[in-house]
Amino acid sequence: MQLKNKIAIVTGGSMGIGQAAATRFAQEGAKVTVVDIAESEGRETEWALRQHDPECLFIHSDVTKESDWLRVMNTVEKNYGHLDILFNNAGTNLIKTATEIKEEEWDRIITLNLKGIFFGAKHSVNMMLKAGGGSIINTASTTALIGLPKMPVYSASKGGILALTRQLAVDYSPHNIRVNCICPGATLTPLVQREIDLGLVTAEALIHGVPMGRFAKPSEIAAAVLFLASDDASYVTGTALVVDGGRTAH
């Protein structure tokens, strides 16, 4: 088991990539705390994770509120005593051109995707410093590296995550805290399926230019996250691990 007795937090862990990563972490021996604003899905995920370890839990929380992060950290410290891994994954998308985006929409995406990541890293670092080290993995995107149609605010938030990841790595790697980000390509998550079902985008458009010619499965992204979380990545920090079926190489 790659994460035996490790203590992990996964935000946005009730579905999609977050849920797949939480499941892999638990399968590999970690005690996982899922943090999500989706109550019913979070409780279902908690039940599934407890089949691997009965100490896994779900905390209903809004990652954009610092007070919620303080409550999460207090709960984790009380239950487990320390923190080894943060998968800072919560986020969402908005498919509109720059001229269509309203100010409140811009603020909502930047707050959730970037500010939420910052709060998670800030408070996890404080706990990891006490424990002597840890691993933080932030979810960025291939849109941090290349331009895709109708995603200006999403791309801006993910580019910010990439830059923040590198900066945090520089500050905290001397303290044995590794900070990396994952850059998934087109992944068939419930959020993406909903966008397809609503007609906001087509499946063909999303996988256009992907040499492998298909979506990633959430479990394939989770496998890369597991690597970054594990001791196998002990000399990996400040990097963006691209998992995109070759899209950015095309």
C-alpha positions as CSV (number, residue, x, y, z in Angstrom):
1,M,0.0,0.0,0.0
2,Q,1.5,3.3,-1.1
3,L,-0.3,5.5,1.4
4,K,-0.6,3.2,4.4
5,N,-1.6,5.2,7.5
6,K,-1.3,8.5,5.7
7,I,-3.8,11.3,6.5
8,A,-5.4,12.9,3.4
9,I,-7.9,15.6,2.6
10,V,-9.6,15.6,-0.8
11,T,-11.7,18.7,-1.8
12,G,-14.4,18.3,-4.3
13,G,-14.2,14.6,-3.4
14,S,-17.8,13.7,-3.8
15,M,-17.7,13.1,-7.5
16,G,-15.5,13.0,-10.6
17,I,-11.8,13.2,-10.3
18,G,-12.0,14.0,-6.6
19,Q,-14.0,11.0,-5.8
20,A,-11.8,8.8,-7.9
21,A,-8.7,10.1,-6.1
22,A,-10.3,9.7,-2.7
23,T,-11.1,6.1,-3.6
24,R,-7.5,5.4,-4.7
25,F,-6.1,7.0,-1.6
26,A,-8.3,4.8,0.6
27,Q,-7.5,1.7,-1.4
28,E,-3.8,2.5,-0.8
29,G,-4.3,2.7,3.0
30,A,-4.9,6.4,3.6
31,K,-7.5,7.8,6.0
32,V,-9.4,10.2,3.8
33,T,-11.4,13.2,4.7
34,V,-13.7,14.3,1.8
35,V,-14.5,18.0,1.8
36,D,-17.4,19.1,-0.5
37,I,-20.4,21.4,-0.6
38,A,-22.5,18.6,-2.1
39,E,-24.0,17.0,1.0
40,S,-25.8,13.9,-0.3
41,E,-23.0,12.9,-2.7
42,G,-20.5,13.5,0.0
43,R,-22.3,11.2,2.4
44,E,-22.5,8.5,-0.2
45,T,-18.8,8.8,-0.9
46,E,-18.0,8.6,2.8
47,W,-19.9,5.4,3.1
48,A,-18.0,3.9,0.1
49,L,-14.6,5.0,1.5
50,R,-15.4,3.4,4.9
51,Q,-15.5,0.0,3.2
52,H,-11.7,0.5,3.0
53,D,-11.2,2.3,6.3
54,P,-13.9,3.1,8.9
55,E,-12.1,6.3,9.9
56,C,-12.7,8.0,6.5
57,L,-15.1,10.8,6.8
58,F,-17.0,13.6,5.0
59,I,-17.1,17.2,6.0
60,H,-19.7,19.5,4.4
61,S,-17.8,22.7,3.7
62,D,-17.5,25.6,1.3
63,V,-13.8,25.9,0.3
64,T,-14.2,29.6,-0.6
65,K,-14.8,30.4,3.1
66,E,-11.7,30.6,5.3
67,S,-13.8,29.9,8.4
68,D,-14.9,26.6,6.9
69,W,-11.2,25.7,6.2
70,L,-10.4,26.4,9.9
71,R,-13.2,24.0,10.9
72,V,-12.0,21.3,8.5
73,M,-8.4,21.6,9.9
74,N,-9.6,21.5,13.5
75,T,-11.6,18.3,12.7
76,V,-8.7,16.6,11.0
77,E,-6.3,17.5,13.7
78,K,-8.7,16.3,16.4
79,N,-9.4,13.0,14.6
80,Y,-6.0,12.2,13.3
81,G,-3.4,14.5,14.9
82,H,-1.7,15.6,11.7
83,L,-2.0,15.9,7.9
84,D,0.1,14.3,5.2
85,I,-1.7,14.9,1.9
86,L,-4.0,17.6,0.4
87,F,-5.6,17.0,-2.9
88,N,-6.8,20.6,-3.6
89,N,-9.4,19.7,-6.3
90,A,-12.6,21.6,-5.8
91,G,-13.5,23.8,-8.8
92,T,-16.0,24.4,-11.6
93,N,-16.2,25.7,-15.2
94,L,-18.0,28.4,-17.2
95,I,-18.3,28.1,-20.9
96,K,-18.7,31.7,-22.2
97,T,-16.7,34.1,-24.2
98,A,-15.1,37.1,-22.5
99,T,-17.8,39.5,-23.8
100,E,-20.5,37.3,-22.4
101,I,-19.2,36.9,-18.9
102,K,-20.8,39.0,-16.2
103,E,-18.7,40.4,-13.3
104,E,-20.4,38.2,-10.7
105,E,-19.7,35.1,-12.9
106,W,-16.0,36.1,-13.2
107,D,-15.8,36.6,-9.4
108,R,-17.5,33.3,-8.7
109,I,-15.2,31.2,-10.8
110,I,-12.0,32.9,-9.6
111,T,-13.1,32.7,-6.0
112,L,-13.9,28.9,-6.1
113,N,-11.1,27.8,-8.4
114,L,-8.3,30.0,-7.2
115,K,-9.1,31.4,-3.8
116,G,-10.3,28.0,-2.6
117,I,-7.0,26.5,-3.7
118,F,-5.1,29.2,-1.8
119,F,-7.1,28.7,1.4
120,G,-6.5,24.9,1.2
121,A,-2.8,25.3,0.7
122,K,-2.4,28.0,3.4
123,H,-4.0,26.0,6.1
124,S,-2.6,22.6,5.1
125,V,0.9,24.1,5.1
126,N,0.4,25.2,8.7
127,M,-0.4,21.6,9.7
128,M,2.3,20.0,7.6
129,L,5.0,22.3,9.1
130,K,4.1,20.9,12.5
131,A,4.3,17.3,11.1
132,G,7.6,17.8,9.4
133,G,6.4,17.6,5.8
134,G,3.7,16.6,3.4
135,S,2.4,16.7,-0.2
136,I,-0.1,19.2,-1.8
137,I,-1.5,18.5,-5.2
138,N,-3.6,21.2,-6.8
139,T,-5.9,20.6,-9.7
140,A,-5.0,22.9,-12.6
141,S,-5.8,22.1,-16.3
142,T,-4.4,21.9,-19.7
143,T,-6.1,25.3,-20.1
144,A,-3.3,26.7,-17.9
145,L,-1.0,25.8,-20.8
146,I,-3.0,26.2,-24.0
147,G,-6.0,28.2,-25.1
148,L,-9.3,26.5,-25.7
149,P,-12.5,28.1,-27.0
150,K,-14.9,29.9,-24.6
151,M,-13.0,29.4,-21.4
152,P,-11.4,32.7,-20.5
153,V,-12.2,32.8,-16.8
154,Y,-11.6,29.1,-16.3
155,S,-8.3,29.4,-18.1
156,A,-7.3,32.4,-16.0
157,S,-8.1,30.6,-12.7
158,K,-6.2,27.5,-13.8
159,G,-3.2,29.5,-14.9
160,G,-3.2,31.2,-11.5
161,I,-3.2,27.7,-9.9
162,L,-0.1,26.7,-11.9
163,A,1.8,29.9,-10.9
164,L,0.7,29.5,-7.3
165,T,1.8,25.9,-7.2
166,R,5.3,26.8,-8.4
167,Q,5.6,29.7,-5.9
168,L,4.5,27.5,-2.9
169,A,6.9,24.8,-3.9
170,V,9.8,27.3,-3.8
171,D,8.7,28.5,-0.3
172,Y,8.0,25.2,1.3
173,S,10.1,22.5,-0.3
174,P,12.9,23.3,2.1
175,H,10.5,22.3,4.8
176,N,9.8,18.9,3.2
177,I,6.4,20.0,1.8
178,R,6.1,19.2,-1.9
179,V,3.6,21.2,-3.9
180,N,2.6,20.1,-7.4
181,C,-0.3,20.4,-9.7
182,I,-2.1,18.0,-12.1
183,C,-3.2,19.3,-15.5
184,P,-6.0,17.0,-16.7
185,G,-7.2,17.1,-20.3
186,A,-10.7,16.3,-21.4
187,T,-12.1,14.0,-18.6
188,L,-15.6,12.6,-18.6
189,T,-16.7,13.7,-15.2
190,P,-20.3,14.4,-14.1
191,L,-19.7,18.1,-14.6
192,V,-18.5,17.6,-18.2
193,Q,-21.4,15.2,-18.9
194,R,-23.8,17.8,-17.7
195,E,-22.3,20.5,-20.0
196,I,-22.7,18.0,-22.9
197,D,-26.3,17.2,-22.0
198,L,-27.2,20.9,-21.7
199,G,-25.8,21.5,-25.2
200,L,-23.1,23.9,-23.9
201,V,-20.4,21.9,-25.7
202,T,-20.1,18.7,-27.7
203,A,-18.1,15.6,-26.9
204,E,-16.5,15.9,-30.3
205,A,-15.3,19.5,-29.6
206,L,-13.8,18.5,-26.3
207,I,-11.7,15.7,-27.6
208,H,-10.8,17.4,-30.9
209,G,-7.1,17.4,-31.2
210,V,-6.5,14.7,-28.6
211,P,-4.2,12.2,-30.3
212,M,-5.6,9.3,-28.2
213,G,-9.1,10.2,-29.6
214,R,-11.0,9.8,-26.3
215,F,-11.8,11.3,-22.9
216,A,-9.8,10.4,-19.9
217,K,-11.6,8.4,-17.2
218,P,-11.5,10.0,-13.7
219,S,-9.6,7.0,-12.5
220,E,-6.8,7.7,-15.0
221,I,-6.3,11.2,-13.5
222,A,-6.5,9.7,-10.0
223,A,-3.6,7.4,-10.8
224,A,-1.4,10.4,-11.6
225,V,-2.6,12.2,-8.4
226,L,-1.7,9.1,-6.4
227,F,1.9,9.2,-7.8
228,L,2.3,12.9,-6.7
229,A,0.9,12.1,-3.3
230,S,3.2,9.1,-2.7
231,D,6.8,8.7,-1.7
232,D,7.5,7.6,-5.3
233,A,7.4,11.4,-6.1
234,S,9.8,12.3,-3.3
235,Y,12.0,14.5,-5.5
236,V,9.1,16.0,-7.5
237,T,7.9,19.5,-6.5
238,G,6.8,22.6,-8.4
239,T,5.8,20.7,-11.4
240,A,2.7,20.4,-13.6
241,L,1.9,16.8,-14.5
242,V,0.0,16.8,-17.7
243,V,-2.5,13.9,-18.2
244,D,-4.2,14.8,-21.5
245,G,-3.9,12.0,-24.0
246,G,-1.3,14.1,-25.9
247,R,-3.5,17.2,-26.4
248,T,-0.8,19.7,-25.5
249,A,1.7,17.9,-27.6
250,H,-0.4,18.1,-30.8
